[in-house]
Amino acid sequence: MSPMTPARVTGTPGRTRVLVVGGGITGVAAAHRLRERLGPDAEIIIAEQSMRLGGKIRTVEFAGRPVETGAESLLAARPEAIGLARDVGLGDAIVHPAALKPALSLGGELVDFPAGHMMGIPGDPADVAAIANAKERPDNGMAILEPGADMSVGALVRERLGDEVLDRLVAPMLAGVYAGDVDRLSVRAVMPQLAAALERHARLTEAVAEIKRPSTGKPVFATIDGGLDRLVTATSAASRAEIRLGMTVRELRQTPEGWEVIAGPVPDPIKITADALVIAVPASPAADLLRSVEPQAAAALSGVAYASVALAAFAFDKVELPQRSGFLTPASEGKTVKAATFASQKWPRLGRRRQIVRVSMGRLGEEALLQYDDATLAKTALRELGEHLGQRLPEPVEQRVDRWGGALPQYAPGHLTRVAAAREALASHRRIAIAGAAVDGVGIAACVASGQAAAEDIAEQIIADSK
Ligand SMILES: Cc1cc2nc3c(=O)[nH]c(=O)nc-3n(C[C@H](O)[C@H](O)[C@H](O)COP(=O)(O)OP(=O)(O)OC[C@H]3O[C@@H](n4cnc5c(N)ncnc54)[C@H](O)[C@@H]3O)c2cc1C
């Protein structure tokens, strides 16, 4: 066979075969749900470009402990990720953070992050008066958002509550999740519940007050003892999918029977046939794959920008840290460090023998940061950490730097409409679904939900066709 003639991987006759492209949490959650819906005989393959599953979830041993280099917590207030952990046998390993609050680093001091807000937007200006002067603009009696309309978080908050609330509270909160630019993040996509309330209210504070739930006392976040990697591994094991690592999917073709994909290294490609596809990769590779299939869907995805971040982790033998879970800091403070987590204080599972601190750097547009070598990034992170804490820090006993290029998708105003249009366009092609952080939400819980929904969609079509 010539090197350019793809080897073929074809399914067993009579058995349904689904190919999941991308082995991040979305892909493994999709494979797991496909197994539940399609039963033991279905062939489920996960094709993953890198040599490991997990994507933005990666646990490593650091200072003798399992420490996250990417995502560190699950939103426990949503059921999907926690539910998946229980379903795959990790119910006993679900642990919650210590009851410590994060701080805001302002002018070289750590101050309490005020309570009574939604992503930094207060339900009552008095709640945040210690940090920001929130003067609510008189309203015109009209609902802030019309049904279906969208706007940026920056425009919404600046116009109604002023720059200080936006810069000191909302932007640092959103930077922690999206590393993004508030003027380019969609209210509908990043705060869907608030967007719905804005259709009923003329005042922003009233909309926030309406949806702010009283604390249930239940922990909002969780993780898996031993590391989030365990969630990925247990989910992929429970899916009994065939895992193909180092398998970049490069081309999709629709055939009368289903799909044919070209995957693997360019000089040694293989052709995989499948009855259905779940595309669970970031926006840019998803757009590349969909371009020849459905250009409209590809165009919607190729417009999703990504922010890159770098994380430095330090282990200290002896250091006095404030009794907090960490801090956030506004961009206006002019620092490279945008947030820090006092990981060993926040997560008692990490033990107290050594203090572990994770420092995150990088906002949208600061990609050049990733070009610095590890030593420079670590030095900057350590110096700034000391400045934020108001102390000269001792030499860490261990340190590491992790870079995540193209880490976090930025949902611009209109994102949800564009994703809905992409899905509508794709619906004319049978048995293909898109899922993951590129489209349905950045958090792990949202990714699990997205992967599961894509699997449900595909399973419904396969089951309906078999009747
Ligand atoms: C530093 C950092 C911290 C975070 N912290 C949190 C947190 O604390 N809590 C939280 O809920 N979320 C957090 N997130 C967000 C969350 O981790 C991600 O949004 C989520 O894990 C994305 O999952 P995914 O499966 O959709 O995509 P990914 O994890 O990006 O997985 C996609 C996979 O597709 C593969 N791939 C790409 N192209 C191809 C191709 N052509 N063929 C085959 N495979 C391909 C990639 O190699 C990758 O493994 C964080 C993210 C980062 C970067």
The ligand as an SDF file (V2000), in Angstrom:
LIG
                    3D

 53 58  0  0  0  0  0  0  0  0999 V2000
   -6.1280   26.5530   33.2820 C   0  0  0  0  0  0  0  0  0  0  0  0
   -7.5930   26.1950   33.2530 C   0  0  0  0  0  0  0  0  0  0  0  0
   -8.3190   26.1550   34.4340 C   0  0  0  0  0  0  0  0  0  0  0  0
   -9.6660   25.7990   34.4120 C   0  0  0  0  0  0  0  0  0  0  0  0
  -10.3440   25.7030   35.5950 N   0  0  0  0  0  0  0  0  0  0  0  0
  -11.6000   25.2000   35.6030 C   0  0  0  0  0  0  0  0  0  0  0  0
  -12.2370   24.8830   36.8360 C   0  0  0  0  0  0  0  0  0  0  0  0
  -11.6490   25.0170   37.9150 O   0  0  0  0  0  0  0  0  0  0  0  0
  -13.5140   24.3890   36.7920 N   0  0  0  0  0  0  0  0  0  0  0  0
  -14.1600   24.1720   35.6040 C   0  0  0  0  0  0  0  0  0  0  0  0
  -15.3130   23.7170   35.6280 O   0  0  0  0  0  0  0  0  0  0  0  0
  -13.5680   24.4320   34.4170 N   0  0  0  0  0  0  0  0  0  0  0  0
  -12.2940   24.9210   34.3940 C   0  0  0  0  0  0  0  0  0  0  0  0
  -11.6680   25.1380   33.2040 N   0  0  0  0  0  0  0  0  0  0  0  0
  -12.4030   24.9160   31.9500 C   0  0  0  0  0  0  0  0  0  0  0  0
  -12.5340   23.4330   31.6080 C   0  0  0  0  0  0  0  0  0  0  0  0
  -11.4240   22.7180   32.0850 O   0  0  0  0  0  0  0  0  0  0  0  0
  -12.6270   23.2230   30.1010 C   0  0  0  0  0  0  0  0  0  0  0  0
  -13.5230   24.1430   29.5090 O   0  0  0  0  0  0  0  0  0  0  0  0
  -13.0870   21.8080   29.7710 C   0  0  0  0  0  0  0  0  0  0  0  0
  -12.2620   20.8600   30.4330 O   0  0  0  0  0  0  0  0  0  0  0  0
  -13.0850   21.6140   28.2630 C   0  0  0  0  0  0  0  0  0  0  0  0
  -13.4310   20.2940   27.9620 O   0  0  0  0  0  0  0  0  0  0  0  0
  -13.6560   19.8280   26.4470 P   0  0  0  0  0  0  0  0  0  0  0  0
  -13.6740   18.3490   26.4660 O   0  0  0  0  0  0  0  0  0  0  0  0
  -14.8390   20.5270   25.8640 O   0  0  0  0  0  0  0  0  0  0  0  0
  -12.3860   20.3610   25.6480 O   0  0  0  0  0  0  0  0  0  0  0  0
  -10.8450   20.0180   25.8160 P   0  0  0  0  0  0  0  0  0  0  0  0
  -10.5110   19.7440   27.2210 O   0  0  0  0  0  0  0  0  0  0  0  0
  -10.1460   21.1060   25.1050 O   0  0  0  0  0  0  0  0  0  0  0  0
  -10.6970   18.6500   25.0180 O   0  0  0  0  0  0  0  0  0  0  0  0
  -10.7050   18.5910   23.6190 C   0  0  0  0  0  0  0  0  0  0  0  0
   -9.7880   17.4710   23.1810 C   0  0  0  0  0  0  0  0  0  0  0  0
   -9.8360   17.3720   21.7610 O   0  0  0  0  0  0  0  0  0  0  0  0
   -8.5380   17.0290   21.2950 C   0  0  0  0  0  0  0  0  0  0  0  0
   -8.4570   17.3900   19.8780 N   0  0  0  0  0  0  0  0  0  0  0  0
   -8.3450   18.6190   19.3340 C   0  0  0  0  0  0  0  0  0  0  0  0
   -8.3440   18.5310   17.9900 N   0  0  0  0  0  0  0  0  0  0  0  0
   -8.4740   17.2240   17.6840 C   0  0  0  0  0  0  0  0  0  0  0  0
   -8.5690   16.5040   16.4470 C   0  0  0  0  0  0  0  0  0  0  0  0
   -8.5480   17.1230   15.2690 N   0  0  0  0  0  0  0  0  0  0  0  0
   -8.6780   15.1430   16.4890 N   0  0  0  0  0  0  0  0  0  0  0  0
   -8.7210   14.4960   17.6840 C   0  0  0  0  0  0  0  0  0  0  0  0
   -8.6470   15.1410   18.8890 N   0  0  0  0  0  0  0  0  0  0  0  0
   -8.5340   16.4830   18.8780 C   0  0  0  0  0  0  0  0  0  0  0  0
   -7.6150   17.8120   22.2100 C   0  0  0  0  0  0  0  0  0  0  0  0
   -6.3070   17.2550   22.2100 O   0  0  0  0  0  0  0  0  0  0  0  0
   -8.3280   17.6920   23.5570 C   0  0  0  0  0  0  0  0  0  0  0  0
   -7.8650   16.5950   24.3080 O   0  0  0  0  0  0  0  0  0  0  0  0
  -10.3100   25.4980   33.1840 C   0  0  0  0  0  0  0  0  0  0  0  0
   -9.5780   25.5500   31.9930 C   0  0  0  0  0  0  0  0  0  0  0  0
   -8.2420   25.8770   32.0180 C   0  0  0  0  0  0  0  0  0  0  0  0
   -7.4700   25.8870   30.7330 C   0  0  0  0  0  0  0  0  0  0  0  0
  1  2  1  0
  2  3  1  0
  2 52  2  0
  3  4  2  0
  4  5  1  0
  4 50  1  0
  5  6  2  0
  6  7  1  0
  6 13  1  0
  7  8  2  0
  7  9  1  0
  9 10  1  0
 10 11  2  0
 10 12  1  0
 12 13  2  0
 13 14  1  0
 14 15  1  0
 14 50  1  0
 15 16  1  0
 16 17  1  0
 16 18  1  0
 18 19  1  0
 18 20  1  0
 20 21  1  0
 20 22  1  0
 22 23  1  0
 23 24  1  0
 24 25  2  0
 24 26  1  0
 24 27  1  0
 27 28  1  0
 28 29  2  0
 28 30  1  0
 28 31  1  0
 31 32  1  0
 32 33  1  0
 33 34  1  0
 33 48  1  0
 34 35  1  0
 35 36  1  0
 35 46  1  0
 36 37  1  0
 36 45  1  0
 37 38  2  0
 38 39  1  0
 39 40  1  0
 39 45  2  0
 40 41  1  0
 40 42  2  0
 42 43  1  0
 43 44  2  0
 44 45  1  0
 46 47  1  0
 46 48  1  0
 48 49  1  0
 50 51  2  0
 51 52  1  0
 52 53  1  0
M  END
$$$$
